[in-house]
């Protein structure tokens, strides 16, 4: 379901052309990102490992283990992001579920990709819990690191301006606060339940997906300093906070990763076990949601746009703790490559 949109609702949108398997046999993959050489790196939620898949390889190779990772029902090593200056600083950033609090760390990758060293904790103090960690991190076109957090299963955190939970956070790569952050802190927006998808449109629009409670999951356009309603609102229910761009039923979604390609957002669904296509332009919905791959590959955790314009998605069937677990299938978990036309 999409709220009323502006002009251009009938503009042509991309469709799925091919789906091919890139790699299989992964254990609880969570984050996925691309290095400047075109190779992919991904994180293992339970293992704490970051692995690299070189271009043309048929199996991943371990770079190293992230220190301090503590697994819980939904926690562990979650999102990863590659520094915009990786060619010179060799940095990968990771969202780590740990104790006494969750944190975001900067890691240095050895020149031969054979070792990983933690260089800095760039953000600390995100409340830990068994569930609702959020965990998605992405570098924006502004060069800053954007972080989606969950409410740590305490809904009041999302509305509490002093908490880092239930928020979208924005920091510089060294952990300092950008001068134009609305509150003078890392908090960019609040009132979120559990943000697991972040993406930037071609025009710089910031989009985020979050898991709702029982009625509505949301995709929002993120603007500085705004309140997105949780826990007073859920989706279109209630009159507090900013209205969502799209809402979907949790049984059909339970959303995680989010990417933009071909005039649409592409949203991975965990419980819904499908890939949602959400047509957008410049922060406005231009069509209704379209479901793809329903039930074909199970739960979909992460969706990223590759350097060649294709979509790469990770399944999440070895990870049954969260909503909609069905158990692993032969070959799970896997990375799939989707071309559009």
C-alpha positions in Angstrom: 0.0 0.0 0.0 1.3 3.4 -0.9 -0.1 6.8 0.1 -1.3 9.1 -2.7 1.7 10.0 -4.9 2.4 12.9 -7.1 2.8 13.1 -10.9 4.5 10.3 -12.8 2.8 7.3 -11.2 2.5 5.6 -14.6 6.2 6.0 -15.6 7.8 2.8 -16.8 9.8 1.0 -14.2 12.5 -1.7 -14.4 11.6 -5.4 -14.2 13.6 -8.5 -13.1 15.4 -10.1 -16.0 17.7 -12.9 -14.6 18.5 -14.3 -11.2 21.8 -16.2 -10.8 23.5 -17.7 -7.8 26.8 -16.1 -6.9 27.8 -18.2 -3.9 26.1 -20.6 -1.6 26.8 -22.3 1.8 27.1 -19.2 3.9 26.4 -19.1 7.6 24.0 -16.3 8.7 25.1 -13.6 6.3 24.0 -10.1 7.3 25.9 -7.2 5.8 27.1 -6.9 2.2 29.2 -4.2 0.5 31.5 -3.8 -2.5 35.2 -2.8 -2.6 36.7 -0.6 -5.3 38.0 -3.6 -7.2 34.5 -4.9 -7.6 34.9 -7.7 -5.0 32.2 -8.2 -2.4 32.6 -8.4 1.3 30.0 -9.7 3.7 29.5 -10.3 7.5 28.5 -13.4 9.4 26.1 -12.6 12.2 27.1 -15.6 14.4 30.7 -16.1 13.3 31.8 -12.5 13.6 33.8 -13.0 10.4 34.1 -10.7 7.4 34.7 -12.6 4.2 35.6 -11.4 0.7 34.4 -12.8 -2.6 36.9 -11.8 -5.3 35.6 -11.1 -8.8 35.1 -14.4 -10.6 35.7 -16.6 -7.5 33.2 -19.3 -6.6 34.0 -19.3 -2.8 34.6 -16.6 -0.2 37.8 -16.1 1.6 38.0 -15.0 5.2 39.6 -11.6 5.9 39.4 -11.8 9.6 37.2 -11.8 12.8 35.7 -8.7 14.3 36.5 -8.5 18.0 33.9 -8.3 20.8 30.9 -9.7 18.8 28.3 -11.2 21.1 25.4 -13.1 19.4 21.8 -12.9 20.7 18.5 -13.7 19.1 19.0 -10.9 16.6 22.4 -9.6 17.5 26.0 -10.3 16.4 28.0 -8.9 13.6 25.5 -6.9 11.6 25.9 -4.3 8.9 29.1 -3.4 7.2 30.1 -0.4 5.0 33.3 0.2 3.0 35.0 3.6 3.4 34.7 5.9 0.4 38.5 6.2 0.7 39.2 2.5 1.0 42.0 2.6 -1.6 44.0 4.7 0.8 42.7 4.1 4.3 41.8 0.3 3.8 38.9 0.8 6.2 35.7 -1.3 6.6 33.1 -0.2 9.2 30.9 -2.7 11.1 27.9 -2.5 13.4 28.8 -4.8 16.4 26.3 -6.2 18.9 28.3 -6.4 22.1 28.3 -5.7 25.8 27.8 -3.5 27.7 26.5 -1.7 24.5 26.4 -2.0 20.8 28.9 0.0 18.8 30.2 0.9 15.4 33.9 0.2 14.7 36.4 1.0 12.0 38.6 -1.9 10.9 41.7 -1.9 8.8 42.1 -4.6 6.0 45.6 -5.8 5.3 46.9 -5.2 1.8 46.7 -8.9 1.0 43.2 -9.2 2.5 44.5 -11.8 5.0 44.0 -9.9 8.2 41.6 -7.5 9.9 42.6 -5.0 12.7 40.2 -2.9 14.7 41.5 0.7 14.5 38.8 2.7 16.4 35.4 2.6 18.0 33.6 5.5 16.1 30.3 5.2 18.0 29.5 3.6 21.3 26.6 3.5 23.8 23.8 2.0 21.6 21.7 0.1 24.1 22.0 -3.7 23.7 19.1 -6.2 24.0 18.2 -9.6 22.8 16.3 -8.1 19.8 15.8 -4.9 17.9 19.4 -3.9 17.2 18.7 -2.3 13.9 22.2 -2.7 12.5 22.3 -1.3 8.9 25.1 1.1 8.1 25.7 3.0 4.9 28.0 5.8 3.6 25.9 8.6 2.1 26.8 10.8 -0.8 27.7 13.4 1.8 30.6 11.2 2.9 29.1 10.6 6.3 28.2 7.3 7.9 24.5 6.6 8.5 23.4 4.1 11.1 20.0 2.6 11.7 19.2 1.4 15.2 16.4 -0.4 16.9 14.6 0.5 20.1 16.2 -2.4 22.0 12.7 -3.8 22.7 12.0 -0.7 24.8 9.6 1.4 22.7 10.1 4.5 24.8 13.8 4.7 23.6 12.6 5.7 20.1 11.0 8.9 21.4 13.7 9.7 23.9 16.0 12.3 22.4 18.8 11.4 24.7 18.9 7.7 23.5 20.7 6.4 20.5 18.1 3.7 20.0 15.1 3.8 17.7 17.0 6.4 15.6 18.8 7.1 12.4 22.3 8.3 13.3 24.8 10.3 11.2 28.5 10.7 12.0 31.7 11.5 10.2 34.0 8.6 9.4 36.1 9.5 12.5 33.1 9.4 14.8 32.7 13.2 15.1 29.3 14.9 14.7 28.6 16.7 11.4 28.0 20.4 12.0 24.5 20.3 10.3 23.1 17.4 12.4 19.9 18.8 13.8 20.4 18.1 17.5 24.2 18.6 17.8 24.4 14.9 18.5 24.6 11.8 16.4 20.8 11.6 16.2 19.4 12.6 12.8 15.8 11.4 13.2 13.8 9.6 15.9 10.7 7.6 16.4 11.8 4.5 14.6 11.1 0.9 15.9 13.8 -1.2 14.2 15.6 0.2 11.2 17.3 -2.4 9.0 17.4 -0.7 5.6 19.1 2.5 4.5 19.5 3.8 1.0 20.1 7.0 -1.0 18.3 7.9 -4.2 20.0 9.4 -7.2 18.9 12.9 -6.0 20.3 12.3 -2.5 16.9 11.4 -0.9 17.4 9.3 2.2 15.1 6.2 2.5 14.8 3.8 5.4 12.9 0.6 6.1 11.8 -0.5 9.5 9.9 -3.4 11.0 6.6 -2.5 12.5 4.8 -4.3 15.3 1.6 -6.1 14.3 -0.1 -4.0 11.6 2.3 -2.0 9.4 5.9 -2.1 8.3 7.3 1.1 6.9 9.5 2.7 4.3 10.2 6.4 5.1 11.8 9.4 3.5 14.2 10.6 6.2 14.6 14.3 6.9 16.7 16.0 9.6 15.2 16.3 13.1 11.9 14.7 12.4 9.9 12.3 14.5 8.6 9.2 12.7 6.0 8.3 15.3 7.0 5.1 17.1 5.7 4.2 19.7 2.7 6.5 19.3 2.2 5.5 15.7 2.5 2.3 13.7 2.5 2.9 9.9 -0.7 4.9 9.0 -2.2 4.3 12.4 -2.3 7.4 14.6 -1.7 11.0 13.9 1.8 11.6 15.4 5.0 11.8 13.5 5.8 11.8 9.8 3.6 9.6 7.6 5.4 6.8 5.8 6.1 6.7 2.1 5.0 3.0 1.9 3.4 0.6 4.3 3.3 -3.2 4.0 1.8 -5.9 6.2 4.3 -7.7 8.5 3.2 -11.1 7.2 4.2 -9.9 3.7 7.3 -8.0 4.6 9.2 -7.8 7.9 11.6 -5.6 5.9 15.4 -5.5 6.1 17.8 -4.5 3.3 17.0 -1.6 0.9 18.5 -0.6 -2.4 17.7 1.8 -5.3 17.9 0.7 -9.0 15.9 1.2 -12.1 13.6 3.9 -10.8 12.6 1.8 -7.7 13.5 0.9 -4.2 14.1 -2.9 -3.8 13.2 -4.2 -0.3 14.2 -7.5 1.2 11.4 -9.3 3.2 12.2 -11.7 6.0 8.8 -13.0 7.1 7.3 -12.2 3.7 10.1 -14.2 1.9 10.1 -12.0 -1.2 11.7 -9.0 -2.9 9.5 -5.9 -2.9 9.8 -3.3 -5.7 8.7 0.2 -4.7 8.6 2.7 -7.5 9.9 6.1 -6.4 11.3 9.3 -7.8 12.7 12.1 -5.8 11.2 10.9 -2.5 7.7 10.4 -4.0 5.9 7.1 -4.6 5.2 6.7 -8.3 3.4 3.4 -8.2 2.2 0.5 -6.0 4.4 -2.1 -4.4 5.2 -5.2 -6.6 6.2 -8.5 -5.1 8.9 -10.7 -6.8 10.4 -14.1 -5.9 7.7 -14.9 -3.4 8.7 -18.0 -1.5 11.4 -18.9 -4.1 14.5 -18.3 -1.9 13.1 -17.9 1.5 13.9 -14.9 3.8 15.8 -12.0 2.2 18.1 -10.0 4.5 20.2 -7.7 2.4 19.8 -5.9 -0.9 22.7 -3.9 -2.4 23.3 -2.3 -5.8 26.5 -3.7 -7.4 29.0 -1.6 -9.4 27.6 -2.9 -12.6 24.0 -1.9 -11.7 22.7 -5.4 -10.8 21.2 -6.2 -7.5 22.8 -8.6 -5.1 20.7 -10.1 -2.3 21.5 -12.4 0.6 19.1 -15.0 1.9 18.7 -15.5 5.7 17.4 -19.0 6.2 20.2 -20.3 8.4 19.1 -17.5 10.8 15.8 -18.6 12.1 15.6 -16.4 15.2 13.8 -13.5 13.7 10.3 -13.2 12.2 9.3 -15.8 9.6 12.0 -18.5 10.1 11.5 -21.5 7.9 14.7 -23.4 8.3 17.6 -23.7 5.8 17.2 -25.2 2.4 20.0 -27.2 0.6 22.7 -24.7 -0.3 21.6 -22.0 2.1 22.5 -19.3 2.7 23.3 -17.8 -0.6 24.1 -14.6 -2.5 22.0 -14.0 -5.6 22.6 -11.6 -8.5 19.6 -10.0 -10.2 19.8 -8.1 -13.5 17.0 -5.7 -14.5 15.6 -4.6 -17.8 
